[in-house]
């Protein structure tokens, strides 16, 4: 599974980066997060980030 962010929906809150900075990186200039490690990240923290995103724009796909 690879981690993705729907950047159109992201509001740049930074929660995902706070939870799992190995995988998520906030670009404060444009207030969007991006995935810097889509594969093989810590699954428990990825799931916590998915559950914690206020606009539910983090997802995983094959
Ligand atoms: S938690 Fe969701 S809305 Fe917040 S920065 Fe991450 S992807 Fe964007």
Boltz pocket constraint, residues with backbone or C-beta under 6 A from the ligand:
constraints:
  - pocket:
      binder: B
      contacts: [[A, 5], [A, 9], [A, 10], [A, 11], [A, 12], [A, 13], [A, 14], [A, 15], [A, 16], [A, 17], [A, 24], [A, 26], [A, 32], [A, 33], [A, 49], [A, 52], [A, 53], [A, 54], [A, 55], [A, 56], [A, 57], [A, 58]]
      max_distance: 6.0
